[in-house]
Amino acid sequence: MELPDFLTDEQRAIITAGYEHSVITAVAGSGKTSTLAWRIRYLLEQGHDPDRMLVLMFNRSARADFERKLQEVTRNRGLATPEIRTYHAMGLRLYKRFVREGYLPGFSDKILSEQEISYQAWQLTRRLAPEDLADDIRRNKKDFVETATSFIDLVKTTLSPVDVVFEELGYSDKHRYLIDLFHSFEQWRKGQSRISYADMLYEPVMAIHQNPPLQRLVGNKMDLILVDEYQDTNEIQHLLLRYVAGERARVTVVGDPDQTIYEFRGAKPEFILKRFSDEFESPLEQTLSYSFRYGHQVALLANHLICHNTGRKDVLCHSHPSTPDTGIALHESGSDSDTVLEILQQQAAEQRADTAILFRVWSQSVPIELKLLARQIPYRIDAGKGALFSREIQAVGALLTVIAGKLEKLPPEDRLTVARQLLRFPHVGLKEPELEQLASFLSGFGTGWHERLLALDFDALAPMAAKKLRKLGEVLARLQGYGGPVSNAIAVYAEHTDLYEGIRSLALTHEAADERIDTIHGFRDYLKGLDVDATGALQHLKALKKQASETASHGVLLSTIHRTKGLEWPTVILPGLQEKYLPYSPRAEDDPRAFMESERRLLYVAMTRTRKQLHLITRPASTQPHLDGDLGPSRFIPELCFPLSAELGTWLDQRTAGDQAFRANSPLTQVANRYADREAVTLEGSQQDIKACGAPLWARDRLSHAIFGEGVVISEDDSSFEVRFDSGETLNFSKKSAHLYFTVVA
């Protein structure tokens, strides 16, 4: 078979490989879809039966894309092509067969819709959640429904018992009702003879797992199976593949363990790294290491970063000679939003439509979105994610309305909305009927809400509610007519009402609490930059809301890294490369090494979305820990070896045919030497150990304390880290003051 000239040697080796199991590690932008299509054509021309070949894709869009590519490659060859299925389609086919064979009960052909599942989840949440969450559930129905439906789906990605899944997800004890909710939902679903998309895999795999005769029924029907995006595989999908393959099928899986970022959906890199090789005997290990998406500078950055992970295959991504250059820029800035604005203002309007700003968490977008609105720069953002429409910022608006004395001018129904928002910011601890009654009472007055609150009969209230209402009355009295900077007023209010503790006590997870608190911080920082009083802030907010309601269908995209799977843009901007966001602050129960490797993969995926220009925004190296949780530049910044990556990458972009030696001004690394070897280039200069240079103290291997001597960091959370000293003593230290007592041991 004649193969086209544009294919690389790696692609040719995969296409023409023998009849055996194989695992292919494919870097970002490596042309794996094309390679697999050519592999299938090669096998078909070798005489393999298309009816005994199965291609598995993760979703319908990937399947449609692959079908198109396969049609292009096999056009005019007179070849019948194999069926291309999603995991769910294969699961549903088996499910129906098991019903016919009597192993599973029949089910309605009408698959459960998201709306039906959400309705049941809502009914069960109201019935099973503890009383002290009742008010929060009524107010935040969408959040609680999403939590319940995603928990049900997550349980069905594994064979683990529901209580084990609950513990692994790190939910707080207050949300233990989710375990009962899962069982109750399943009881309802089975009583109705209905199935969801998750059940299409979960039920047949459970049936096969529990019935050895089914393993014989489904296995050994295929000769060849090809699976794409194997790094996103969860346990149920892996088991289904194993059962269908049996002893007969030769299986090829393709993916990139460095791009596993959906652990929260049950995906684990171990399936492509270890389990596949353990369970499918001695697979051929192949590589697609050339990227056709980004140039040498981005490839060097990405390699330097990801080589710090241990849970990976040792594959360097390499920019293919045909790939255009990609520029990189590292901005050290005290303000992400100001830097984003500077970058966008240097672009032409049409360039902005080709630019994506990617965040670790949505709260990071708040100050940036507000500045884009203020400067009338068009942008796109997911529905429901706009900063001005978040409940935290609407609640801050309610507070400013009271402080600025604007209640009198509002109609009664708007005053009622303001009262409700205030009594829930933080929640004052009243039951919903009582809270509604108090809000209705306050809305009858255009002034003096602090006086009404302080005149309440506190002895007639529950102690906690009395304490919170008194605090609310006191702080409103203190801020009445306040004419100073509005950011100060918000800070005073938050401190006096224990606002952030209130948010944490009701949040589902550690990350959800941080998101809500950071949204307030981001808004406050934006207002601080305006230096306005409450009245000025309200006027500004009104103008921004008008601007935001004129939705843009073009302009810069605001999204999260987790939503970028398989996507790419000419320009990518990554703000927030600082401790707290990337890496995100781990929980006490997280395995620190596994958590950091997961965060490193997230940054790796984000950087490799770009084609022409990558902007990284971090804090200046001198940044000291800040009260709002800003803990200085990310430990990942020094791992990127930015000066060397930029210097060597630029030289490789610009060199002429005779250039075969490069003298670096920046210290060299093993990664750079390996990269240069493949380019047939000799590097000259001094070597460096890149492991920890410039990283925060708690990311170092060994530290020395002024009093306790030397030791190693054994764990950390968002505010502190734990050191085991050589003396045997283990102590906890605050990140904010660490620089005063610790030095790094060389």
C-alpha positions in Angstrom: 0.0 0.0 0.0 1.4 3.4 -1.0 1.3 5.9 1.9 1.3 9.7 1.3 4.6 11.6 1.7 3.2 13.9 4.4 3.0 11.1 7.0 5.9 11.0 9.6 7.9 7.9 10.3 6.0 7.5 13.6 2.7 7.6 11.8 3.8 5.1 9.2 5.0 2.7 11.9 1.5 2.8 13.6 -0.3 2.5 10.3 1.6 -0.6 9.2 2.1 -2.3 12.6 1.4 -6.0 12.9 -1.6 -7.8 14.4 -1.0 -7.2 18.2 -2.2 -5.1 21.1 -0.8 -1.6 21.1 -0.9 1.5 23.2 -0.2 4.8 21.4 0.9 7.9 23.3 -0.2 10.9 21.1 0.8 14.5 22.1 -1.5 17.5 21.6 -2.1 18.3 17.9 -0.4 15.1 16.7 -2.8 14.2 13.9 -4.0 11.0 15.6 -7.4 11.0 13.9 -5.7 10.9 10.5 -3.2 8.2 11.6 -6.0 5.9 12.9 -8.0 6.4 9.7 -5.0 5.4 7.6 -4.4 2.4 10.0 -7.9 1.1 9.3 -7.5 1.5 5.5 -4.2 -0.4 5.8 -5.9 -3.3 7.7 -8.9 -3.4 5.3 -6.5 -3.6 2.4 -4.7 -6.5 4.2 -8.0 -8.4 4.1 -9.4 -7.9 7.6 -13.1 -8.2 8.0 -14.7 -4.8 8.7 -17.6 -6.6 10.5 -15.0 -7.9 13.0 -13.5 -4.4 13.6 -14.8 -1.9 16.2 -13.8 1.7 16.5 -14.8 3.3 19.9 -15.1 7.1 20.3 -16.0 9.1 23.4 -18.9 11.2 22.0 -21.0 11.7 19.0 -19.0 14.7 17.7 -15.7 12.8 17.8 -17.5 9.9 16.1 -18.8 12.1 13.3 -15.3 13.7 12.9 -13.7 10.3 12.6 -16.3 9.0 10.1 -15.6 12.0 7.9 -11.8 11.4 8.0 -12.2 7.7 7.3 -14.4 8.4 4.3 -11.7 10.8 2.9 -9.0 8.2 3.4 -10.9 5.2 1.9 -12.7 7.2 -0.9 -12.7 5.4 -4.3 -11.0 2.3 -2.8 -14.1 0.1 -2.9 -13.7 -0.8 0.8 -16.5 -1.5 3.3 -15.7 0.3 6.5 -16.1 -0.9 10.1 -18.8 0.5 12.4 -17.7 3.5 14.5 -19.6 3.6 17.9 -19.6 5.6 21.0 -19.2 3.7 24.3 -22.8 4.5 25.1 -24.1 3.1 21.8 -22.2 -0.1 22.4 -23.5 -0.4 26.0 -27.1 0.1 24.9 -26.8 -2.7 22.3 -25.5 -5.1 25.0 -28.1 -3.9 27.4 -30.9 -4.8 25.0 -29.3 -8.2 24.4 -29.1 -8.9 28.1 -32.8 -8.1 28.4 -33.6 -10.6 25.6 -31.4 -13.2 27.4 -33.2 -12.6 30.7 -30.2 -11.2 32.6 -31.6 -7.7 33.0 -35.2 -6.5 33.3 -36.8 -4.7 30.4 -36.8 -0.9 30.2 -38.8 1.8 28.4 -37.3 2.9 25.1 -37.8 6.5 26.2 -34.3 7.3 27.8 -34.5 9.4 30.9 -34.1 13.1 29.9 -31.9 15.5 31.9 -35.1 17.3 32.9 -36.7 14.1 34.3 -33.5 13.2 36.2 -33.2 16.8 37.6 -36.8 16.8 38.7 -36.4 13.6 40.7 -33.0 14.8 42.1 -34.8 18.0 43.3 -37.7 16.1 44.9 -35.2 13.8 46.7 -32.9 16.6 47.8 -35.9 18.4 49.4 -36.9 15.2 51.2 -33.6 13.9 52.3 -31.3 16.9 53.0 -30.8 18.0 56.6 -33.1 20.8 57.9 -30.2 23.3 58.3 -29.7 23.2 54.5 -33.4 23.8 53.7 -33.2 27.5 53.1 -30.0 27.3 51.0 -31.6 24.5 48.9 -34.7 26.7 48.2 -32.6 29.6 47.1 -30.0 27.7 45.2 -32.0 25.0 43.6 -29.8 24.8 40.4 -26.6 24.2 42.4 -28.1 21.4 44.5 -29.8 19.7 41.6 -26.5 19.7 39.6 -24.7 18.3 42.6 -27.2 15.5 43.0 -27.3 14.5 39.3 -23.5 14.7 38.9 -23.1 12.5 42.0 -25.5 9.9 40.6 -23.5 9.8 37.4 -20.1 9.6 39.2 -21.2 6.6 41.2 -22.0 4.9 37.9 -18.4 5.4 36.5 -17.1 2.8 38.9 -18.0 -0.5 40.6 -17.2 1.0 44.0 -20.0 1.3 46.7 -21.8 4.6 46.8 -20.4 5.5 50.3 -16.8 4.9 49.1 -17.4 7.3 46.1 -18.8 9.9 48.5 -15.7 9.8 50.7 -13.3 10.0 47.7 -15.1 13.1 46.4 -14.4 14.9 49.6 -17.9 16.2 50.3 -18.6 17.6 53.7 -20.7 15.6 56.3 -23.6 17.9 55.8 -24.1 16.4 52.3 -24.0 12.8 53.4 -27.7 12.7 52.4 -26.4 12.2 48.8 -25.8 8.5 49.6 -29.5 8.0 50.5 -30.4 10.1 47.5 -28.6 7.8 45.1 -30.3 4.7 46.5 -33.7 6.4 46.4 -33.2 7.6 42.9 -32.3 4.0 41.8 -35.3 2.6 43.5 -37.6 5.1 41.7 -35.8 4.6 38.3 -36.1 0.8 38.5 -39.7 1.0 39.6 -40.4 3.1 36.5 -38.4 0.7 34.2 -36.4 3.6 33.0 -32.6 4.1 32.2 -30.3 7.1 31.8 -27.3 7.5 29.5 -25.0 6.5 32.4 -27.0 3.3 32.9 -26.3 2.3 29.3 -22.8 1.4 30.5 -23.3 0.9 34.3 -26.0 -1.8 34.1 -24.5 -4.0 31.4 -21.0 -3.9 33.0 -22.5 -4.7 36.4 -24.4 -7.6 34.9 -21.3 -8.9 33.1 -19.2 -8.5 36.3 -21.8 -10.5 38.3 -22.6 -13.2 35.7 -19.6 -15.2 34.2 -21.9 -16.7 31.5 -22.3 -13.1 30.1 -18.6 -12.7 29.8 -18.6 -15.7 27.4 -21.6 -14.2 25.6 -20.1 -10.8 24.8 -16.4 -11.6 24.5 -14.3 -12.8 21.5 -16.7 -11.5 18.8 -14.2 -9.0 17.4 -10.8 -9.3 15.8 -9.7 -5.7 16.2 -10.8 -2.8 18.5 -9.4 0.7 18.3 -10.2 3.2 21.1 -9.6 7.0 21.0 -8.9 9.4 23.9 -8.1 6.6 26.3 -6.7 9.0 28.9 -10.3 10.0 29.6 -11.3 6.4 30.4 -13.1 5.6 33.6 -13.4 2.2 35.3 -16.8 1.2 33.7 -15.5 2.0 30.2 -12.2 0.1 30.8 -14.1 -3.0 32.1 -16.5 -2.9 29.1 -13.6 -2.9 26.7 -11.9 -5.7 28.5 -15.1 -7.9 28.5 -15.9 -7.2 24.8 -12.3 -7.9 23.7 -12.0 -11.2 25.5 -9.0 -13.2 24.5 -9.5 -12.9 20.8 -9.5 -9.2 19.8 -6.3 -7.2 19.3 -6.8 -3.8 20.9 -5.2 -0.5 20.1 -5.8 2.4 22.5 -4.7 6.0 21.7 -4.4 8.9 24.2 -2.1 11.2 26.1 -1.7 10.6 29.9 -0.4 14.1 30.2 -3.9 15.4 29.1 -5.9 13.5 31.8 -7.9 16.4 33.3 -11.3 14.8 33.9 -10.6 13.0 37.2 -13.7 14.6 38.7 -15.7 12.5 36.1 -13.9 9.3 37.0 -11.1 9.4 34.5 -7.7 8.1 35.7 -4.3 8.2 33.9 -3.6 4.7 35.3 -5.8 3.0 32.7 -3.5 4.1 29.8 -0.3 4.1 31.8 -0.6 0.7 33.6 -3.9 -1.1 33.6 -4.0 -1.6 29.8 -0.5 -3.1 29.7 -1.3 -5.3 32.8 -4.6 -6.7 31.4 -3.8 -6.8 27.6 -0.6 -8.9 27.3 2.6 -7.1 26.3 1.2 -4.4 24.0 3.4 -2.7 21.4 4.2 0.8 22.7 4.1 3.5 20.0 4.3 7.2 20.0 3.0 10.2 18.0 5.4 12.9 19.4 5.2 15.5 16.7 2.7 18.4 17.1 1.3 20.1 14.1 -0.4 22.8 16.3 2.3 24.9 18.0 6.0 25.8 17.5 9.2 25.1 19.3 8.8 27.7 22.1 5.5 26.2 23.3 6.8 22.7 22.9 9.8 23.4 25.1 7.7 25.2 27.8 5.3 22.2 27.8 8.1 19.6 28.0 9.9 21.4 30.8 6.7 21.6 32.8 5.3 18.1 32.4 8.7 16.3 33.0 8.2 17.1 36.7 5.3 14.5 36.8 6.2 11.0 37.6 2.8 9.4 36.6 3.4 9.6 32.8 5.1 8.1 29.8 8.5 9.7 29.1 7.5 11.3 25.7 8.7 14.7 24.6 6.3 16.7 22.4 8.1 18.1 19.5 7.1 20.8 17.0 7.0 19.3 13.5 9.1 21.2 10.9 5.9 22.1 8.9 4.4 23.8 12.0 4.4 27.7 12.0 6.2 29.5 14.8 4.3 30.2 18.0 5.2 33.2 20.1 5.3 33.1 24.0 5.2 35.9 26.5 5.4 35.8 30.3 3.9 38.8 32.1 4.8 39.5 35.7 1.9 41.7 37.0 0.1 42.6 40.2 -3.2 42.7 38.2 -4.3 40.0 35.8 -7.2 42.2 34.4 -4.9 45.2 33.6 -2.5 42.9 31.8 -5.3 41.2 29.8 -6.6 44.6 28.8 -3.1 45.6 27.6 -2.8 42.5 25.5 -6.3 42.9 23.9 -5.8 46.6 23.2 -2.7 45.7 21.1 -4.8 43.4 18.9 -6.9 44.2 15.9 -10.7 43.6 16.5 -10.7 40.5 14.3 -7.8 39.0 16.3 -9.9 39.2 19.5 -12.5 36.8 18.0 -9.6 34.3 17.7 -8.5 34.7 21.3 -9.4 32.6 24.3 -8.8 33.6 28.0 -8.8 30.4 30.0 -9.2 30.2 33.8 -8.7 27.5 36.4 -12.0 28.5 38.1 -14.8 30.9 37.0 -14.3 33.4 39.9 -11.0 34.5 38.2 -13.0 35.9 35.3 -14.9 38.4 37.4 -12.4 41.4 37.4 -11.5 40.7 33.8 -15.1 40.6 32.6 -15.9 43.8 34.4 -12.9 45.6 32.8 -13.9 44.3 29.4 -17.4 45.7 29.9 -16.1 49.0 31.2 -13.9 49.4 28.1 -16.6 48.1 25.8 -14.5 45.2 24.5 -16.8 42.5 23.1 -16.5 39.1 24.7 -18.3 35.7 24.8 -18.9 33.7 28.0 -21.0 30.7 28.9 -24.7 31.3 29.7 -25.2 31.9 33.4 -21.5 32.6 34.0 -21.5 36.4 33.6 -20.0 38.1 36.7 -22.8 40.7 37.2 -25.4 38.0 37.4 -23.7 35.9 40.1 -25.6 35.9 43.4 -22.6 37.2 45.3 -22.3 40.4 43.2 -26.1 40.9 43.2 -25.9 40.7 47.0 -23.1 43.2 47.1 -25.3 45.5 45.0 -28.1 45.1 47.6 -25.6 46.1 50.3 -24.5 49.2 48.3 -28.1 50.2 47.8 -28.7 50.3 51.6 -25.4 52.1 52.4 -26.0 54.7 49.7 -29.4 55.5 51.0 -31.2 54.6 47.7 -34.0 52.5 49.3 -36.5 55.3 49.3 -36.4 55.6 45.5 -37.1 51.9 44.9 -40.6 50.4 44.4 -41.7 48.1 47.3 -41.0 44.9 45.3 -37.4 45.9 44.6 -37.0 46.8 48.3 -38.2 43.3 49.1 -35.6 41.8 46.8 -32.8 43.9 48.4 -34.0 42.8 51.9 -34.0 39.1 51.0 -30.5 39.4 49.5 -29.2 41.2 52.6 -30.6 38.6 55.0 -28.9 35.9 53.1 -25.5 37.6 52.8 -24.5 35.8 55.0 -27.6 33.9 55.9 -29.0 35.1 59.2 -30.1 31.7 60.3 -33.9 32.2 60.2 -36.2 29.6 58.7 -37.6 30.6 55.3 -41.1 31.7 56.5 -39.5 33.8 59.2 -36.9 35.3 56.9 -39.6 36.1 54.3 -41.6 37.8 57.1 -38.7 39.9 58.2 -37.8 40.9 54.6 -41.4 41.9 54.0 -41.3 44.0 57.2 -38.1 45.8 56.2 -39.3 46.5 52.6 -42.1 48.6 54.1 -39.5 51.3 55.0 -37.4 53.4 52.8 -34.8 54.3 55.5 -33.5 53.2 58.8 -33.2 49.4 58.3 -30.4 49.2 60.9 -32.7 50.7 63.5 -35.5 48.2 62.7 -33.0 45.3 63.0 -31.6 46.5 66.3 -35.1 47.0 67.7 -36.0 43.3 67.2 -36.8 41.2 70.3 -33.6 39.2 70.2 -34.7 37.1 73.2 -37.6 35.7 71.2 -35.2 34.4 68.5 -32.9 31.4 68.4 -29.4 32.5 69.9 -27.5 32.1 66.6 -30.1 34.0 64.5 -30.2 36.7 67.2 -26.4 37.1 67.1 -26.3 37.3 63.3 -29.2 39.9 63.1 -27.7 42.0 65.8 -24.3 42.0 63.9 -26.1 42.9 60.6 -27.9 45.8 62.3 -24.7 47.1 63.9 -22.7 47.0 60.7 -25.5 48.7 58.7 -25.6 51.4 61.4 -21.8 51.8 61.1 -21.8 52.1 57.3 -24.9 54.4 57.1 -24.1 57.3 54.9 -20.5 56.0 54.5 -18.8 58.2 51.9 -15.3 56.6 51.7 -14.1 54.0 49.0 -16.7 51.4 48.5 -14.1 48.6 48.6 -13.4 49.5 52.3 -17.1 49.3 53.1 -17.4 45.8 51.7 -14.3 44.7 53.7 -15.8 46.1 56.9 -19.1 44.4 56.2 -17.5 41.1 55.4 -15.4 41.1 58.6 -18.2 42.3 61.0 -20.8 39.8 59.6 -18.4 36.8 59.3 -19.4 36.7 55.7 -16.8 34.3 54.5 -17.3 31.8 57.4 -21.0 31.9 56.5 -20.3 31.1 52.9 -18.0 28.2 53.9 -20.5 26.7 56.3 -23.1 26.2 53.5 -20.8 25.4 50.6 -20.9 21.9 49.2 -17.1 21.6 48.7 -13.9 23.4 49.6 -13.7 24.5 45.9 -17.3 25.9 45.8 -16.7 28.0 48.9 -13.4 29.4 47.4 -15.2 30.2 44.2 -17.9 32.3 45.9 -15.4 34.1 48.2 -13.0 34.8 45.3 -15.9 36.3 43.3 -16.5 38.9 46.1 -12.7 39.5 46.3 -12.5 40.0 42.5 -15.4 42.4 42.5 -14.0 44.3 45.5 -10.6 44.6 43.8 -12.2 45.9 40.7 -14.1 48.6 42.7 -10.9 49.5 44.5 -9.4 50.4 41.1 -12.3 52.8 40.5 -12.0 54.5 43.9 -15.7 55.4 44.1 -18.2 55.6 46.9 -21.4 53.5 47.2 -23.4 55.8 44.9 -20.7 55.9 42.3 -20.4 52.1 42.4 -24.1 51.7 41.9 -24.2 54.0 38.9 -21.2 52.2 37.4 -22.8 48.8 38.0 -26.0 50.0 36.2 -24.0 51.0 33.2 -22.1 47.7 33.1 -25.3 45.7 33.4 -26.7 47.6 30.4 -23.5 46.8 28.5 -23.6 43.1 29.6 -27.2 42.6 28.4 -26.1 43.5 24.9 -24.8 40.0 24.3 -21.8 39.7 21.9 -21.7 36.9 19.4 -18.1 37.7 18.6 -15.2 39.0 20.6 -12.7 37.3 23.0 -13.8 34.0 24.6 -13.8 33.6 28.4 -13.8 30.0 29.4 -12.3 27.4 31.8 -9.4 25.1 31.1 -11.6 22.1 31.7 -13.9 23.1 28.9 -11.0 23.2 26.3 -10.8 19.5 25.6 -9.9 19.0 21.9 -10.1 22.8 21.1 -7.5 25.3 19.9 -7.2 29.0 19.2 -4.7 31.2 17.5 -4.1 33.2 20.7 -4.5 31.9 24.3 -4.2 34.0 27.4 -3.7 32.2 30.8 -4.1 34.5 33.8 -3.8 33.5 37.4 -0.5 31.5 37.3 -0.1 32.0 41.0 -0.3 29.8 44.1 -4.0 29.3 45.0 -5.2 29.1 41.3 -2.6 27.1 39.5 -1.8 25.0 41.4 -5.2 25.2 43.2 -5.0 25.0 47.0 -5.2 21.3 47.9 -7.5 20.0 50.7 -5.9 18.4 53.8 -7.2 15.0 52.7 -5.7 15.2 49.2 -2.5 13.2 48.3 -0.2 16.2 47.7 1.9 14.6 45.0 -1.1 13.3 43.0 -2.9 16.6 43.4 0.1 18.6 42.1 0.6 16.2 39.1 -3.1 16.7 38.3 -2.8 20.5 38.4 0.4 20.4 36.3 -1.5 18.4 33.6 -4.2 21.1 33.7 -1.6 23.8 32.9 0.0 21.6 30.2 -3.4 21.2 28.5 -4.1 24.9 28.7 -0.7 25.9 27.1 -1.0 23.4 24.3 -4.4 24.9 23.1 -2.5 27.7 21.2 -1.4 27.9 17.6 0.2 31.4 17.2 0.6 33.2 20.5 0.6 32.2 24.2 0.4 34.7 27.0 1.1 33.6 30.6 0.3 36.0 33.5 1.9 35.5 36.9 2.7 37.6 39.9 6.1 39.4 40.4 8.6 37.1 42.1 8.8 39.5 45.1 5.0 39.2 45.9 4.5 38.5 49.5 1.5 36.4 50.8 -1.6 38.6 50.9 -4.6 38.5 53.2 -7.0 37.6 50.3 -5.0 34.4 49.8 -2.7 35.6 47.0 0.4 33.5 47.8 2.7 34.8 45.0 3.8 33.3 41.7 3.0 29.7 40.8 5.5 27.0 41.7 5.0 25.9 38.0 6.6 29.1 36.6 10.2 28.1 37.4 9.4 24.6 36.1 8.7 26.1 32.6 12.3 27.3 32.3 10.8 30.2 30.4 14.1 32.1 29.5 15.7 29.0 28.0 12.5 27.8 26.2 12.1 31.3 24.6 15.8 31.6 23.7 16.3 28.1 22.2 12.8 28.0 20.7 13.3 31.4 18.9 16.7 30.3 17.6 15.2 27.0 16.2 12.4 29.1 14.5 14.9 31.4 12.9 18.0 29.2 12.1 19.2 28.6 8.6 20.1 25.2 7.1 23.8 25.4 8.2 23.2 26.3 11.8 24.0 23.2 13.9 25.3 24.7 17.2 23.6 27.0 19.7 25.3 28.7 22.7 22.6 29.5 25.3 22.7 32.4 27.7 20.3 30.6 30.0 21.5 27.5 31.9 20.7 24.3 29.9 18.5 21.5 31.0 18.2 17.8 30.2 14.9 18.5 28.4 16.6 21.1 26.2 19.4 18.7 25.4 17.0 16.0 24.4 15.0 18.4 22.3 18.1 19.7 20.5 19.3 16.1 19.8 16.2 15.4 17.8 16.8 18.7 15.8 20.5 17.5 15.2 21.6 20.6 17.1 24.5 20.8 19.6 23.9 23.0 22.7 26.7 24.8 24.5 26.4 26.4 28.0 26.1 25.6 31.7 23.6 23.0 33.0 21.1 23.7 35.7 18.9 21.7 38.1 15.4 23.0 37.2 13.6 21.1 40.0 12.8 23.9 42.4 14.5 27.1 41.4 12.1 30.1 42.3 9.3 27.9 43.7 7.6 28.8 47.0 9.2 27.5 50.2 6.6 24.8 50.8 7.2 23.4 47.3 10.9 22.7 48.1 12.3 19.3 49.1 14.2 20.4 52.2 13.9 23.4 54.4 15.8 24.8 57.4 13.9 26.5 60.3 15.7 29.1 62.4 14.8 27.2 65.6 13.9 23.6 64.7 16.6 22.9 62.1 16.2 20.9 58.9 13.2 18.9 57.7 11.0 18.0 54.7 7.5 19.3 53.8 5.0 16.4 54.0 1.7 18.1 53.3 0.0 21.4 52.7 -3.4 23.0 52.4 -4.6 26.5 51.2 -3.1 28.4 54.2 -0.4 26.2 55.9 2.1 23.4 55.4 3.4 20.6 57.6 7.1 19.9 58.1 8.7 16.7 59.5 12.0 17.7 61.1 15.1 15.5 61.3 14.6 15.5 65.1 11.4 13.5 64.5 9.0 16.3 65.4 6.2 17.3 63.0 4.9 20.9 63.1 2.4 23.0 61.1 3.3 26.5 59.7 1.4 29.4 58.1 2.3 30.1 54.5 1.9 33.9 55.2 4.9 34.0 57.6 7.0 31.2 56.3 9.6 33.5 54.7 10.4 34.9 58.1 11.7 31.6 59.6 12.6 29.3 56.8 15.5 29.0 54.3 16.0 26.5 51.5 18.5 23.7 52.0 20.6 23.4 48.8 
